[in-house]
Each structure stands twice: as structure tokens, then as C-alpha cells.
Amino acid sequence: MEDLTHKIRTLREIYGYSQEAVAYQIGISQAAYCRRESGKTRFTFECIQTLAQLYQVSLMDLLNNSVEELALQALQKSRSKAA
């Protein structure tokens, strides 16, 4: 399984969100989010659930799919919204 922090960072970058914006959404400081995204500390289960909702993927997809699969899902969703 690919590193969860890498998946979360990639999704954040695809969506164009800052660390501060995502941290606000999950109810933690930007510094705390940075430590989690860099792998220095771990995301709580509740944070992972909230991130899955934010990025409009299922929890199982976030945990099990590759970065490439998640990126493709995100791009497809952004295209369907633009159409």
C-alpha cells in the first residue's frame, strides 16, 4: 500500500488547496497539519474520514487506491463539474 501521506498531499495539490485551508477543514492548526502530511505524526481516523469527504473519495478508495487512481478520480470529477 502506498504511503497515505503521499496520497493526501497529492490530492491537496490537485485540488489546489493550501495546507492552511485543509487544516481549517479538519479542525487542526496548519503546523499540526504540516507535521501529519510530512509523516512526522499520524492522521487520526477522524481526520482521514474528513479528508476523504473533502476530496470526494470513499474512505476505502483513499486507503486502497494508488496515487494515480486517486488523481484520475479527482480529474474526472473536476471535468464533470466544468461541463
ZAPA-49138 format. One record per residue (C-alpha): chain; x, y, z; residue number from 1. Coordinates in pm, whole numbers, padded with zeros to 5 digits. Layout:
N
+-----+--------+--------+--------+-----+
! mol !     px !     py !     pz ! seq !
+-----+--------+--------+--------+-----+
!   A !      X !      Y !      Z ! NUM !
...
+-----+--------+--------+--------+-----+
This chain:
83
+-----+--------+--------+--------+-----+
! mol !     px !     py !     pz ! seq !
+-----+--------+--------+--------+-----+
!   A !  00000 !  00000 !  00000 !   1 !
!   A !  00128 !  00343 ! -00093 !   2 !
!   A !  00202 !  00592 !  00178 !   3 !
!   A ! -00121 !  00759 !  00289 !   4 !
!   A !  00051 !  01091 !  00347 !   5 !
!   A !  00168 !  01096 ! -00016 !   6 !
!   A ! -00187 !  01031 ! -00137 !   7 !
!   A ! -00328 !  01306 !  00083 !   8 !
!   A ! -00065 !  01556 ! -00027 !   9 !
!   A ! -00120 !  01473 ! -00394 !  10 !
!   A ! -00496 !  01520 ! -00363 !  11 !
!   A ! -00445 !  01852 ! -00185 !  12 !
!   A ! -00220 !  01970 ! -00465 !  13 !
!   A ! -00460 !  01853 ! -00737 !  14 !
!   A ! -00745 !  02042 ! -00575 !  15 !
!   A ! -00522 !  02348 ! -00529 !  16 !
!   A ! -00580 !  02372 ! -00155 !  17 !
!   A ! -00326 !  02520 !  00082 !  18 !
!   A ! -00225 !  02330 !  00393 !  19 !
!   A ! -00390 !  02604 !  00595 !  20 !
!   A ! -00724 !  02560 !  00416 !  21 !
!   A ! -00724 !  02183 !  00464 !  22 !
!   A ! -00617 !  02217 !  00827 !  23 !
!   A ! -00911 !  02450 !  00888 !  24 !
!   A ! -01149 !  02197 !  00729 !  25 !
!   A ! -01034 !  01920 !  00961 !  26 !
!   A ! -01011 !  02139 !  01269 !  27 !
!   A ! -00637 !  02150 !  01336 !  28 !
!   A ! -00365 !  02411 !  01301 !  29 !
!   A ! -00162 !  02446 !  00983 !  30 !
!   A !  00151 !  02345 !  01175 !  31 !
!   A ! -00019 !  02028 !  01302 !  32 !
!   A ! -00142 !  01950 !  00951 !  33 !
!   A !  00209 !  02002 !  00810 !  34 !
!   A !  00351 !  01752 !  01061 !  35 !
!   A !  00087 !  01496 !  00962 !  36 !
!   A !  00127 !  01547 !  00588 !  37 !
!   A !  00505 !  01518 !  00616 !  38 !
!   A !  00470 !  01193 !  00813 !  39 !
!   A !  00617 !  01324 !  01139 !  40 !
!   A !  00290 !  01247 !  01316 !  41 !
!   A ! -00009 !  01038 !  01211 !  42 !
!   A ! -00351 !  01143 !  01092 !  43 !
!   A ! -00632 !  01037 !  01322 !  44 !
!   A ! -00904 !  00818 !  01180 !  45 !
!   A ! -01146 !  01111 !  01207 !  46 !
!   A ! -00908 !  01332 !  01006 !  47 !
!   A ! -00878 !  01065 !  00737 !  48 !
!   A ! -01257 !  01037 !  00715 !  49 !
!   A ! -01291 !  01414 !  00682 !  50 !
!   A ! -01020 !  01427 !  00416 !  51 !
!   A ! -01194 !  01155 !  00215 !  52 !
!   A ! -01513 !  01363 !  00225 !  53 !
!   A ! -01326 !  01680 !  00133 !  54 !
!   A ! -01170 !  01514 ! -00171 !  55 !
!   A ! -01493 !  01332 ! -00259 !  56 !
!   A ! -01349 !  00981 ! -00245 !  57 !
!   A ! -01460 !  00690 ! -00035 !  58 !
!   A ! -01256 !  00604 !  00269 !  59 !
!   A ! -01176 !  00265 !  00114 !  60 !
!   A ! -01056 !  00430 ! -00208 !  61 !
!   A ! -00834 !  00668 ! -00014 !  62 !
!   A ! -00679 !  00381 !  00178 !  63 !
!   A ! -00654 !  00124 ! -00101 !  64 !
!   A ! -00619 !  00301 ! -00436 !  65 !
!   A ! -00290 !  00418 ! -00579 !  66 !
!   A ! -00199 !  00784 ! -00610 !  67 !
!   A ! -00254 !  00757 ! -00984 !  68 !
!   A ! -00604 !  00612 ! -00940 !  69 !
!   A ! -00697 !  00883 ! -00691 !  70 !
!   A ! -00559 !  01155 ! -00919 !  71 !
!   A ! -00761 !  01019 ! -01210 !  72 !
!   A ! -01078 !  01017 ! -01000 !  73 !
!   A ! -01015 !  01378 ! -00894 !  74 !
!   A ! -00953 !  01492 ! -01251 !  75 !
!   A ! -01265 !  01317 ! -01377 !  76 !
!   A ! -01475 !  01486 ! -01108 !  77 !
!   A ! -01333 !  01827 ! -01192 !  78 !
!   A ! -01409 !  01774 ! -01562 !  79 !
!   A ! -01766 !  01668 ! -01493 !  80 !
!   A ! -01820 !  01982 ! -01280 !  81 !
!   A ! -01679 !  02203 ! -01555 !  82 !
!   A ! -01909 !  02053 ! -01820 !  83 !
+-----+--------+--------+--------+-----+
